[in-house]
């Protein structure tokens, strides 16, 4: 053969420049062995690509996309006009399920950022409010932390903070959606306690002009569904999770 | 915080990231674990990605580095975790479904026999379609090293798949 193995490889991989490429093409016309070698290289490439194409065609786990799109901390910029625009766009686009819930999710994140401003300004700075800030993370504290630790969604008559759902997120951490007078939201259990993932207005604040979503519970459920990997825990599973310290 | 451009780019890359992970690990669930770890690492270090440069090369580099660490740790832990290939379908050819299964098994087996560095080169160039220069940059080796690994990997695959006389 007038062409080296490396050149054949480079030819098939599209790595040769115009001149070198033309030389190989020309040589293959009169050299059957060379033509055969090129065909075998091509066949190998196609066979491998065909084999792995099925992997790329599998639907990607939804938790991955949620993980990428979920901001790890609340957006610092609060822009009411943008929230309104987003709400309007949401109302307009009532088409595919995934896209809709994603838009809702963004709406929720904006609303959470907005409400967060209220907390930082007021309630939160008082000693032992429901939420404290530690190393850039928002942690549940005081009565809220206690409620998250001890209260089961299945048994909470008369409690001031209600647990709405308990579920695992894409990382496998246990998360709880709760609704209280001063704050509602979703917190996930980590090494340093309950980290707030979303903060929404509490039931007492729901008549305020800052309220963005419809019912806070419905908003929370949408947020929870987008975060959850699998179904929420039932009463027995929740009890077991509590017994294990929410790990 | 990752920029929107980063997040959207990463979401678009997920199917092919998963493919590359499957090729590196040779196992569906290991591959998905690797992919998830890569996403987490990429999100954490998103500020290190220079906007305007190729996100795919950047993410692939993260993935292979995690995999190399992981593979090293595994080798230390145990050498005996090689599941026996199922030979149950041998001799039942003729049915299209079984043939497809055998074909799948053949490519998988042939790839599994390659040393890690050859399989990685084959994945990047032949399956993922990176140019030699890009693939060498992802691996962090000279181009000559890449092409010789690629050549050896190809020869071994052809032998295993019965395409060399």
Interface residues (C-beta under 8 A of the other chain):
Chain A: X5 X6 X9 X10 X13 X14 X15 X40 X41 X43 X44 X45 X47 X48 X49 X51 X52 X55 X56 X57 X58 X60 X61 X64 X65 X67 X68 X69 X71 X72 X73 X75
Chain B: X1 X2 X7 X10 X11 X14 X15 X16 X18 X19 X22 X23 X31 X32 X35 X36 X39 X40 X43 X103 X104 X107 X108 X111 X122 X125 X126 X127 X131 X132 X147 X150 X151 X154 X157 X158 X161 X163 X164
